[in-house]
Amino acid sequence: MSQQATTPPEDAELSHLAEPEHLDYGTRPPLWLTVVKWALIALALAVLLYVAQELIEAGHWLMVILVAFVAMCILAVYSTRRAVPLKYLLPGLLFALALQIWPLIYTVSLSFTNYGDGHLISKEEAISAIEASSVRPVEGSARFSLNIAVPEGQDAATGDLTYLLTDPDGNFFAGDLEGVEPLDPATVEAGISGRITSAEGFTILSASEVNDRSADLAEFAVPTETGGIKQIGLSEAFIGEPTKVWDEATDTITDTLTGRVYVPEGANFVPQDGVGPPLPQGWLENVGLDNYTEALTNPTLRAGFIKVLLWNFAFAAITVVSTFLLGMLLALLFNDARLKGRGIYRSLLILPYALPIYVTALVWSSMFNQDFGLINSVTGLDINWLGDPWMARLALLITNLWLGFPYMFIVCTGALQSIPGEVREAAAIDGAGPFRTIRSVIMPLLLVAVGPLLIASFAFNFNNFGLVFLFNEGGPFIGGQSQVGSTDLLISWAYRLALGGTQPNFGLASAIAVFIFFIVALISYQGFRSTKALEDVN
């Protein structure tokens, strides 16, 4: 008798769950949906094409390749009905690339350069700027009617300067550091004297705005084949010949008026005899590990780095511990069902978290003022909170405690409400008192939920630039120096190096930012390993 295999009834009922249904790719979507899809794809590709053209004009070929790759990904993913997961993942990947990965790569790349004030352009552009800024009038040369502008959309105080010129024949031109370009008369309006009063694509500066940028204009000139175009007053410009001439064979610049020779050194042209300052226009170049070496070996920077690093760790650690303990204790207090009006109290406690940090930091800074601050007035003390290094650190920690405990209170309240009541009842039956229950039962369960958030809070406060800058800008500064403040964090110190000095050095600041990244990454990695061990509590 042959034995026939049969499927049990219960297996037959579940058999439809064993094999997933395959999508029917033969079903066509509505026509309007297809049109919308391809319209959005075309719009995205058009935007990327425009970006690529701008990058090509700027000479950023690596970015052009990256933009082309992104365009290919969009076309490949969204033009087909397959790769469904990628349709959802691709936007997130692109945003991560644009907002996380690219800034990181760009910062690292800057750390290997001397990028900073006076070192923003190539050597060829620096030579052109030096020659153009040294022009003197050529006898018998024509004069231009002049107005000064910046490209439309740029800020008048920081935008790229542009000369709007009218020659004696009535032709219109726009001149910048790249040279002179003719303007279409149809896009230009001029006054009776021929001076341009408006031009498409440009914003003309007012007399006060021109005066504010007098220092920039003193070094600005439009390069030409024979020299440059230079401003005279507010309404005229002339064609001149340079008095500083570059010799390509010897790579030197000679001042034809004084006979002084300048040689390249440290991305600047410096006097060959070593007497006198270098020429103001420098150039961007790769310096290798010099910025890292400077940060680690320069006595001033090294002493400042170690001092700021130690305070940075202390500030972040004390902030996290203090805000967590206060937030947890308040959460335990207001988690008691016997307390009436808990909702009102909780709402009041999160008010500091709802206020903007720039308002709170400035208010607390004024409250700590020695002469008329609220704290000294109410307590009767005469403490120089913002002038003494240790008092300033204490004041900053108190301010950050006020700002940070509501967040921990909210997080701990939610975590406490997720702990089953039976756990506490079991601890009480076993004879555990309130403090033993908190230490041995509630705290381990609480840390499972809030452990990663404590690490994130440490990383945030490690780089809490906004609070430090608004509270006292990293001060006080001791010893007659203005580089390292007593409450400076690494991030505020890097900001001061990059933007606060007379010659900002973005390359050195980027190197310090790389140090900060690795420090925070190592601490976060170790912290997440520790919090992973807490999962065994469950």
C-alpha positions as CSV (number, residue, x, y, z in Angstrom):
1,M,0.0,0.0,0.0
2,S,1.6,3.2,-1.1
3,Q,1.9,6.1,1.3
4,Q,0.8,9.5,0.0
5,A,2.2,12.7,1.6
6,T,-0.5,15.0,2.8
7,T,-0.4,18.5,4.2
8,P,-1.9,18.9,7.7
9,P,-4.9,21.2,7.8
10,E,-3.2,23.7,10.0
11,D,-0.2,23.9,7.7
12,A,-2.4,24.4,4.8
13,E,-4.0,27.4,6.5
14,L,-0.6,29.0,7.0
15,S,0.9,28.0,3.7
16,H,0.0,31.4,2.2
17,L,2.2,33.1,4.7
18,A,5.3,31.0,3.9
19,E,5.8,32.4,0.5
20,P,5.5,36.2,0.0
21,E,3.4,37.4,-2.8
22,H,5.4,38.9,-5.7
23,L,4.6,42.4,-6.9
24,D,2.8,42.4,-10.2
25,Y,5.0,44.7,-12.3
26,G,2.6,44.2,-15.2
27,T,0.1,46.6,-13.6
28,R,0.6,50.0,-15.1
29,P,0.2,53.1,-12.8
30,P,-2.2,55.9,-13.8
31,L,-1.0,58.2,-16.6
32,W,-1.0,61.3,-14.4
33,L,1.3,59.6,-11.9
34,T,3.8,58.7,-14.6
35,V,3.7,62.3,-15.9
36,V,4.3,63.7,-12.4
37,K,7.1,61.2,-11.7
38,W,9.0,62.1,-14.9
39,A,8.4,65.8,-14.4
40,L,10.0,65.6,-10.9
41,I,12.9,63.5,-12.3
42,A,13.4,66.1,-15.1
43,L,13.3,69.0,-12.5
44,A,15.9,67.3,-10.3
45,L,18.2,66.6,-13.3
46,A,17.8,70.2,-14.5
47,V,18.8,71.6,-11.1
48,L,21.8,69.3,-11.0
49,L,22.8,70.3,-14.5
50,Y,22.7,74.0,-13.5
51,V,24.8,73.2,-10.4
52,A,27.3,71.3,-12.6
53,Q,27.6,74.2,-15.0
54,E,28.4,76.6,-12.1
55,L,30.9,74.1,-10.7
56,I,32.6,73.8,-14.2
57,E,32.9,77.6,-14.4
58,A,34.5,77.6,-10.9
59,G,36.8,74.8,-11.9
60,H,35.7,72.3,-9.2
61,W,35.9,69.2,-11.3
62,L,35.7,66.8,-8.4
63,M,32.4,68.2,-7.4
64,V,31.2,68.1,-11.0
65,I,31.9,64.3,-11.0
66,L,30.0,63.9,-7.7
67,V,27.0,65.9,-9.1
68,A,27.0,63.7,-12.2
69,F,27.1,60.6,-10.1
70,V,24.1,61.8,-8.0
71,A,22.2,62.6,-11.3
72,M,22.9,59.0,-12.5
73,C,21.7,57.6,-9.2
74,I,18.4,59.6,-9.4
75,L,17.8,58.5,-13.0
76,A,18.6,54.9,-12.4
77,V,16.6,54.5,-9.2
78,Y,13.4,56.5,-10.1
79,S,13.1,55.7,-13.8
80,T,12.5,52.0,-13.1
81,R,9.8,50.3,-11.0
82,R,12.4,48.1,-9.3
83,A,14.8,49.0,-6.5
84,V,11.8,50.0,-4.3
85,P,13.9,50.2,-1.1
86,L,16.4,52.6,-2.7
87,K,13.5,55.0,-3.7
88,Y,13.1,55.6,0.0
89,L,16.7,55.4,1.1
90,L,18.3,57.6,-1.6
91,P,16.9,61.0,-0.3
92,G,18.3,60.1,3.1
93,L,21.6,59.1,1.7
94,L,21.9,62.3,-0.3
95,F,21.1,64.5,2.7
96,A,23.6,62.5,4.8
97,L,26.2,63.1,2.1
98,A,25.4,66.8,1.8
99,L,25.0,67.6,5.5
100,Q,27.2,65.2,7.3
101,I,29.8,63.5,5.1
102,W,30.8,66.4,2.8
103,P,31.3,68.9,5.6
104,L,33.5,66.4,7.3
105,I,35.6,65.7,4.2
106,Y,35.8,69.5,3.5
107,T,36.9,70.3,7.0
108,V,39.6,67.6,6.8
109,S,40.8,68.9,3.4
110,L,41.1,72.4,4.8
111,S,43.2,71.3,7.7
112,F,46.0,70.4,5.2
113,T,46.0,73.9,3.7
114,N,46.9,77.5,4.8
115,Y,43.3,78.6,4.0
116,G,42.6,81.9,5.8
117,D,42.5,85.7,5.4
118,G,45.0,86.7,2.8
119,H,45.3,83.1,1.5
120,L,42.0,82.5,-0.3
121,I,43.1,82.5,-4.0
122,S,45.6,80.7,-6.2
123,K,49.1,82.0,-6.7
124,E,48.3,83.2,-10.2
125,E,45.3,85.2,-9.0
126,A,47.5,86.7,-6.1
127,I,50.1,87.9,-8.6
128,S,47.4,89.5,-10.8
129,A,45.9,91.2,-7.7
130,I,49.3,92.5,-6.6
131,E,50.0,93.9,-10.0
132,A,46.5,95.4,-10.4
133,S,46.5,97.0,-7.0
134,S,49.9,98.7,-7.7
135,V,48.8,100.5,-10.9
136,R,49.5,104.1,-11.4
137,P,47.9,106.4,-13.9
138,V,49.3,106.3,-17.5
139,E,49.8,109.7,-18.9
140,G,47.1,110.5,-21.4
141,S,45.0,107.5,-20.6
142,A,41.2,107.6,-20.7
143,R,39.1,108.0,-17.6
144,F,36.0,105.9,-16.9
145,S,32.8,107.0,-15.2
146,L,32.5,104.7,-12.2
147,N,30.0,103.2,-9.9
148,I,30.7,100.4,-7.4
149,A,28.5,97.4,-7.0
150,V,28.3,93.8,-5.8
151,P,26.7,90.9,-7.6
152,E,22.9,90.7,-6.9
153,G,22.1,88.7,-3.9
154,Q,25.4,89.2,-2.1
155,D,25.8,91.3,1.0
156,A,27.0,94.9,0.5
157,A,29.5,94.6,3.4
158,T,31.1,91.3,2.3
159,G,30.2,90.7,-1.4
160,D,32.6,90.6,-4.3
161,L,33.4,94.2,-5.4
162,T,32.7,95.1,-9.0
163,Y,33.4,98.2,-11.0
164,L,30.6,99.4,-13.2
165,L,32.4,101.4,-15.9
166,T,31.5,103.7,-18.8
167,D,34.2,104.6,-21.2
168,P,34.4,107.9,-23.1
169,D,32.6,106.4,-26.1
170,G,29.6,105.4,-23.9
171,N,30.3,101.7,-23.8
172,F,29.4,99.9,-20.5
173,F,31.6,97.3,-18.7
174,A,31.7,95.4,-15.5
175,G,35.1,94.7,-13.9
176,D,36.1,92.4,-11.1
177,L,39.2,90.4,-10.1
178,E,38.6,88.2,-13.1
179,G,38.9,91.1,-15.6
180,V,36.6,93.3,-17.7
181,E,33.4,92.1,-19.4
182,P,31.1,94.2,-21.6
183,L,27.5,94.9,-20.5
184,D,24.5,94.7,-22.7
185,P,23.2,98.4,-23.0
186,A,19.6,97.0,-22.8
187,T,20.3,95.9,-19.2
188,V,21.9,99.1,-18.1
189,E,20.5,102.5,-17.0
190,A,22.9,105.5,-16.9
191,G,22.7,109.1,-15.9
192,I,23.3,112.2,-18.0
193,S,27.1,112.0,-17.3
194,G,27.1,108.4,-18.5
195,R,27.6,106.9,-15.1
196,I,25.7,103.7,-14.6
197,T,22.9,104.0,-12.1
198,S,21.5,100.4,-12.3
199,A,22.6,97.2,-14.1
200,E,20.9,93.9,-14.3
201,G,22.6,91.3,-12.0
202,F,24.3,93.9,-9.7
203,T,23.4,95.9,-6.6
204,I,25.0,99.4,-6.6
205,L,26.5,100.4,-3.2
206,S,25.5,103.7,-1.6
207,A,28.1,106.3,-0.6
208,S,28.1,105.1,3.0
209,E,28.5,101.5,2.0
210,V,31.4,102.4,-0.3
211,N,32.9,104.3,2.6
212,D,32.5,101.3,4.9
213,R,34.5,99.2,2.4
214,S,37.2,101.8,1.8
215,A,39.9,99.4,3.1
216,D,38.9,96.7,0.6
217,L,38.7,99.2,-2.2
218,A,42.2,100.5,-1.5
219,E,43.6,97.1,-2.4
220,F,41.1,96.4,-5.2
221,A,41.8,96.9,-8.9
222,V,40.5,95.3,-12.1
223,P,43.3,93.5,-14.0
224,T,43.8,94.2,-17.7
225,E,46.3,93.0,-20.3
226,T,48.6,96.0,-19.7
227,G,48.0,96.8,-16.1
228,G,44.7,97.5,-14.3
229,I,41.8,99.8,-13.7
230,K,41.8,101.7,-10.4
231,Q,39.3,103.9,-8.6
232,I,39.7,107.7,-8.2
233,G,37.1,109.0,-5.7
234,L,33.5,107.8,-6.0
235,S,32.8,108.4,-9.7
236,E,36.0,107.9,-11.7
237,A,38.5,105.3,-12.6
238,F,41.7,105.2,-14.7
239,I,43.7,102.7,-16.6
240,G,47.2,102.4,-15.1
241,E,50.4,100.4,-15.3
242,P,51.6,98.3,-12.4
243,T,54.5,99.4,-10.3
244,K,55.0,95.9,-9.0
245,V,56.0,93.5,-11.8
246,W,56.3,89.7,-11.6
247,D,59.2,88.0,-13.4
248,E,58.1,84.6,-14.4
249,A,61.7,83.3,-14.9
250,T,62.9,84.1,-11.4
251,D,59.4,84.0,-9.7
252,T,60.0,87.4,-8.1
253,I,58.1,90.6,-7.9
254,T,60.0,93.9,-8.4
255,D,58.8,97.3,-7.2
256,T,59.8,99.6,-10.1
257,L,59.5,102.7,-7.9
258,T,61.8,101.5,-5.1
259,G,63.7,98.7,-6.8
260,R,62.8,96.3,-3.9
261,V,62.6,92.7,-4.9
262,Y,60.0,90.3,-3.3
263,V,60.5,86.5,-3.3
264,P,57.9,83.8,-2.5
265,E,58.0,82.4,1.0
266,G,55.2,80.9,3.1
267,A,52.6,81.5,0.5
268,N,53.5,85.3,0.4
269,F,55.9,87.5,-1.4
270,V,58.3,88.8,1.2
271,P,61.2,91.3,0.8
272,Q,64.3,89.6,-0.4
273,D,66.5,91.5,2.1
274,G,64.2,90.5,4.9
275,V,63.4,94.1,5.8
276,G,59.7,95.2,5.8
277,P,56.3,93.5,5.7
278,P,55.3,91.0,3.0
279,L,52.9,92.0,0.2
280,P,49.3,91.7,1.5
281,Q,48.0,89.3,-1.2
282,G,49.0,85.7,-0.4
283,W,47.8,82.4,-2.0
284,L,46.3,79.1,-1.0
285,E,48.6,76.1,-0.9
286,N,48.9,72.7,0.6
287,V,50.9,72.7,3.8
288,G,50.7,69.0,4.7
289,L,50.7,68.3,8.4
290,D,51.9,71.8,9.4
291,N,48.6,72.8,11.0
292,Y,48.6,69.7,13.2
293,T,52.2,70.2,14.1
294,E,51.5,73.8,14.9
295,A,48.6,72.9,17.2
296,L,50.7,70.3,19.0
297,T,54.2,71.9,19.2
298,N,53.6,75.7,19.4
299,P,54.1,76.5,23.1
300,T,51.2,79.0,23.2
301,L,48.8,76.8,21.3
302,R,49.9,73.7,23.1
303,A,49.4,75.2,26.5
304,G,46.1,76.7,25.4
305,F,45.0,73.4,23.9
306,I,45.7,71.3,27.0
307,K,44.0,73.9,29.2
308,V,40.9,74.2,27.1
309,L,40.7,70.4,26.6
310,L,40.7,69.7,30.3
311,W,38.0,72.3,31.0
312,N,36.1,71.0,28.0
313,F,36.0,67.5,29.5
314,A,35.1,68.9,32.9
315,F,32.3,71.1,31.5
316,A,30.7,68.4,29.5
317,A,30.9,65.8,32.2
318,I,29.7,68.0,35.1
319,T,26.9,69.3,32.9
320,V,25.6,65.8,32.0
321,V,25.9,64.5,35.6
322,S,24.3,67.6,37.2
323,T,21.4,67.9,34.7
324,F,20.7,64.2,34.8
325,L,20.7,64.0,38.6
326,L,18.5,67.1,39.0
327,G,16.2,66.0,36.2
328,M,15.9,62.4,37.6
329,L,15.2,63.6,41.2
330,L,12.5,65.9,40.0
331,A,11.1,63.1,37.8
332,L,11.0,60.7,40.7
333,L,9.3,63.4,42.8
334,F,6.6,64.2,40.3
335,N,6.1,60.6,39.4
336,D,4.4,59.9,42.7
337,A,0.7,59.5,42.2
338,R,-0.1,61.0,45.6
339,L,1.2,64.4,44.5
340,K,-1.7,66.6,43.3
341,G,-1.3,69.0,40.4
342,R,1.6,67.1,38.8
343,G,0.7,68.3,35.3
344,I,0.9,71.9,36.3
345,Y,4.3,71.4,38.0
346,R,5.7,69.5,35.1
347,S,4.6,72.2,32.7
348,L,6.3,74.9,34.7
349,L,9.5,72.8,35.0
350,I,9.9,72.5,31.2
351,L,9.6,76.3,30.6
352,P,13.4,76.9,30.6
353,Y,13.7,74.2,27.8
354,A,11.1,76.1,25.7
355,L,12.9,79.5,25.9
356,P,15.5,80.2,23.1
357,I,19.1,79.7,24.3
358,Y,20.3,83.1,23.1
359,V,17.7,84.8,25.4
360,T,18.5,82.6,28.4
361,A,22.3,82.9,28.1
362,L,22.1,86.7,27.8
363,V,19.7,87.0,30.8
364,W,21.9,84.8,33.0
365,S,25.0,86.7,31.9
366,S,23.4,90.0,33.1
367,M,22.3,88.3,36.3
368,F,25.9,87.4,37.1
369,N,27.1,90.9,36.6
370,Q,29.2,92.0,39.6
371,D,27.8,95.5,39.9
372,F,24.2,95.4,39.0
373,G,23.4,91.7,38.5
374,L,20.4,90.1,40.3
375,I,22.4,87.3,42.0
376,N,24.8,89.6,43.9
377,S,21.9,92.1,44.6
378,V,19.7,89.4,46.1
379,T,22.4,87.4,48.0
380,G,24.3,90.5,49.2
381,L,27.5,89.1,47.8
382,D,30.2,90.9,45.8
383,I,31.6,88.1,43.7
384,N,33.2,89.0,40.4
385,W,31.4,86.2,38.6
386,L,32.5,87.0,35.1
387,G,35.9,88.4,35.9
388,D,37.3,85.6,38.0
389,P,38.2,82.4,36.0
390,W,36.8,79.9,38.5
391,M,33.7,81.9,39.3
392,A,33.1,82.3,35.6
393,R,33.3,78.5,35.1
394,L,30.9,78.0,38.0
395,A,28.5,80.6,36.6
396,L,28.6,78.9,33.2
397,L,27.8,75.5,34.8
398,I,24.9,77.0,36.8
399,T,23.5,78.5,33.6
400,N,23.8,75.3,31.7
401,L,22.2,73.4,34.6
402,W,19.2,75.7,34.3
403,L,19.1,75.1,30.5
404,G,19.7,71.3,30.6
405,F,17.7,69.9,33.5
406,P,14.2,70.2,31.8
407,Y,15.4,67.9,29.0
408,M,16.6,65.3,31.4
409,F,13.4,65.7,33.4
410,I,11.3,65.0,30.4
411,V,13.4,62.0,29.4
412,C,13.4,60.5,32.9
413,T,9.7,61.0,33.4
414,G,9.0,59.0,30.2
415,A,11.4,56.3,31.2
416,L,10.0,56.0,34.8
417,Q,6.5,55.7,33.5
418,S,7.6,52.7,31.3
419,I,8.9,50.8,34.4
420,P,6.3,48.3,35.5
421,G,4.9,48.9,39.0
422,E,5.3,45.2,39.8
423,V,9.1,45.7,39.8
424,R,8.8,48.2,42.7
425,E,6.4,46.0,44.5
426,A,8.7,43.0,44.2
427,A,11.6,45.1,45.6
428,A,9.4,46.3,48.5
429,I,8.4,42.7,49.3
430,D,12.1,41.7,49.3
431,G,12.6,44.4,52.0
432,A,14.3,47.1,49.8
433,G,13.9,50.6,51.1
434,P,13.2,53.6,48.9
435,F,16.9,54.5,48.4
436,R,17.9,50.8,47.7
437,T,15.0,50.5,45.2
438,I,16.2,53.6,43.4
439,R,19.9,52.5,43.4
440,S,19.5,48.8,42.6
441,V,16.2,48.6,40.6
442,I,15.1,51.9,39.1
443,M,18.6,53.3,38.2
444,P,19.7,50.3,36.1
445,L,16.4,50.2,34.2
446,L,16.5,54.0,33.8
447,L,20.0,54.0,32.4
448,V,19.0,51.4,29.7
449,A,16.6,54.0,28.3
450,V,18.6,57.2,28.9
451,G,22.2,55.9,28.5
452,P,22.5,56.7,24.8
453,L,20.8,60.1,25.4
454,L,23.5,60.9,28.1
455,I,26.2,60.2,25.5
456,A,24.4,62.4,23.0
457,S,24.1,65.1,25.7
458,F,27.9,64.8,26.4
459,A,28.7,65.2,22.7
460,F,26.4,68.2,22.4
461,N,27.8,70.0,25.5
462,F,31.4,69.2,24.4
463,N,30.7,71.4,21.4
464,N,28.2,73.8,23.1
465,F,29.5,76.9,21.2
466,G,26.3,78.9,21.4
467,L,26.1,79.0,25.2
468,V,29.8,79.9,25.7
469,F,29.8,82.6,23.0
470,L,26.6,84.2,24.2
471,F,27.4,84.0,27.9
472,N,30.8,85.6,28.0
473,E,32.5,84.8,24.7
474,G,34.9,82.3,26.5
475,G,36.3,84.9,28.9
476,P,37.8,86.1,31.1
477,F,41.2,86.4,29.4
478,I,44.0,86.2,31.9
479,G,47.6,87.3,31.4
480,G,47.1,90.1,28.9
481,Q,46.4,87.7,26.1
482,S,43.2,87.4,24.0
483,Q,43.6,84.0,22.5
484,V,42.6,81.5,25.2
485,G,39.7,82.3,27.5
486,S,39.1,80.7,30.9
487,T,35.7,79.3,29.9
488,D,36.7,78.5,26.3
489,L,35.7,75.1,24.8
490,L,37.7,73.7,22.0
491,I,35.0,74.7,19.5
492,S,34.9,78.4,20.7
493,W,38.7,78.4,20.7
494,A,38.8,77.1,17.2
495,Y,36.2,79.8,16.2
496,R,38.5,82.5,17.7
497,L,41.5,81.2,15.8
498,A,39.4,81.1,12.5
499,L,37.6,84.4,12.7
500,G,38.6,86.3,15.8
501,G,42.2,87.3,15.0
502,T,43.6,89.9,12.6
503,Q,44.5,87.2,10.2
504,P,42.0,84.3,10.5
505,N,43.5,80.9,9.9
506,F,40.8,78.4,8.8
507,G,43.3,75.7,8.1
508,L,44.5,75.7,11.7
509,A,41.0,75.9,13.1
510,S,40.0,72.9,10.8
511,A,42.9,70.9,12.3
512,I,41.6,71.6,15.8
513,A,38.1,70.6,14.6
514,V,39.5,67.3,13.4
515,F,41.0,66.7,16.9
516,I,37.6,67.5,18.4
517,F,35.9,65.0,16.1
518,F,38.2,62.2,17.0
519,I,37.9,63.0,20.8
520,V,34.1,63.0,20.7
521,A,34.0,59.9,18.4
522,L,36.2,57.9,20.8
523,I,34.2,59.0,23.9
524,S,30.9,58.2,22.1
525,Y,32.2,54.8,21.0
526,Q,33.3,53.8,24.5
527,G,30.0,55.2,25.9
528,F,27.9,53.2,23.5
529,R,29.8,50.0,24.4
530,S,29.1,50.7,28.0
531,T,25.4,51.3,27.4
532,K,25.2,48.1,25.4
533,A,26.2,46.2,28.5
534,L,23.2,47.7,30.3
535,E,20.9,45.9,27.9
536,D,21.6,42.7,29.9
537,V,19.5,44.3,32.7
538,N,16.5,43.4,30.6
